């Protein structure tokens, strides 16, 4: 299989199902931003996060790949190999948030992103996740994408915040509180 197809040289691309769309379409931006988020999580994993964080991030990477496929497949197209993201997919994220949050000191103020390399990259991943969520919301105003994708990205950004705090705690690096 060749990596290049030359079919996108004119500025358009194919969705799953064969429909051709411009490369700057909101749908393409949505799954492209999810792909970017997945790459940032790959950078976090390359930093060698705490053993408890690693399996959570790998599982999320797999889910994000599927989420991208969901976004690349309009709801009008039925493909058996594309699993749709459902609201129940957020439950695993909620359980992880609850688990890691119980290991942290309560937060009483805003904190600045940063700290250890892992925590700083997790904060970066959180901001990319929020951007992906914004693009997906924009897409959902004009196209049916189901209920699960926006919910998943919303929960994921919360989990990435908690994981960043946990990474700093594991590295014994104090969080910097925001001063207004």
N, C-alpha and C positions, 0 to 999 in steps of 0.2 A: 504494500500500500504506500503510495506516495504521500508525502506531507503536503505538498502544494498541489492545488487543483486548477488554479488560474481562473476559477469561476467567479472569484470576488474582486478581480482586478478592476472592474468598472464601478466599484463602490457599493455593491449589494451582496447579500449572502442568503443562504437558504435556512429556513427554520426546519425542525423535524416535521415531516409531512410534505416538504417540497416547496412551500410558499417562499417566493423571493421577496426580500425586503431590503430597504437601504441600511447600510451598516450603522447609520446614526439614528436608527429607529429606537424608540424608548425601550422596546422589548430587548433589543440587542444591548443597549446600555445597561439594562437591569441584569441580565445574566453575565455580562462582561464585568460588572462591578462585583457580583457574587464570585466570579472566577478570581478577581483581584483579591478579594477577601481570603479565598482559599490559599492563594499564594502567600499572603501575609502570614497566615497560620503555618504554612510551610517554613517560613523564616523563623517563627517562634519555635517550632520543633527543632530546627537546626541549631538553635541556641542551647538545646539540652535542658528543657524545663524539668522541674521536680517530677519524680516518678508518678505522682498522682495526677498531674496535669496532662502528661503525654497521652494516655489512652483516651481521655476525654476529647482532646483536640483531634486525634486521629479519627475518632468516631464522627466528630463534627465535619471533618474534611470529606468523609464519605457522604454524609448527608448533604453537604453543600454541592457536591458534584451532582447528586440526584436532583437537588433543588434547581440547579442550573438547567438540567435536562427538562424539568417541568416547565420552567420559564421559556425554554426554546421550543416548546410544543404547545401551540394554541389549543385551547380546550375543545375546539371543534374537531381536532385530530385525535383519533383514538389509536393509540399504540400500546400494545401489550407490554413492551419493555420499558415504558416510562411510568414510574410510580409517582403518583401525585402526592404532594406534601399536604398533609391534613392537620387540623388543629391538634390532634392527639400527639403529633410528632414533637410538639413543644413540651410535653410532659417530662421527657428525659432531661431537657434543659432545666426545667423547674426543679426537678429532684437534685440535679448537680448544683444549682444555685443554693438550694437549702443546705445541702451537705457541706459545701465549702464555706458558706456564710456562717455556719455554726462554729467554724474553726477560727473566725476572725473576731477582733474586738469590734464592738458597735461603732458605727461611723456617726459622728455628730457634726461634721462640717464637710464642705467640699474639699476634695484633694486635687492636687495637680498631677497630671499624667507624668509618669517617669519612674525612677528607681532603678531596679536591676534591668539588665538587657531584656530578660524575658518579660518583666512587667511592662517596660516601656513599649515593647512590640505588641503586647496584649492590648495596651491602651490604643495603640495605632490600629490594630485589628478592630477594636471596638468602634473607632471613628469611621473606618471603611464600612463596617457593618451598618452603622447608622446611615451612611450615604446610600448603601445598597437598599436599605429600607425606604428611604425617601424616593428613590427611583422606582421601586416596586409599587409604592403608593401612587406615584404619578401614572404608572402603567395601569394600575387597577381602576383608575378613574375612567379609562376608555376601553378596557378589555377585561374579560372574565379571566381571572387567574386563580380563583378559589379563595378560600378563607385562610388556609394554613400558612402560606408563604410569608405574609406580612407578620403574622403572629410569631412564626419561628424566628425571623430576623430580629424582632423586637426582644424576645427572650434571650436570643443569642448575645445581643449587645450587653444585656444585663449580666449574663454569665461571664463574658469576657472581662467586664469590670471587676467582678468578684474574683476571677482567676488572677487578674493583675494584682489585686490587693494580696491575695494568697501567695503569689510569687514573691512579692516584696517581703512578706512575713517570713517565708522560707529562707530568703536570702539575708534576713535580719537587717533589712533596710527600712528605715522609718518613712512613712508617707509624709509628704509636704502638704500641710493644710493651706488652703487658699486664704489669703488675707485681702479683705475688701478695701 
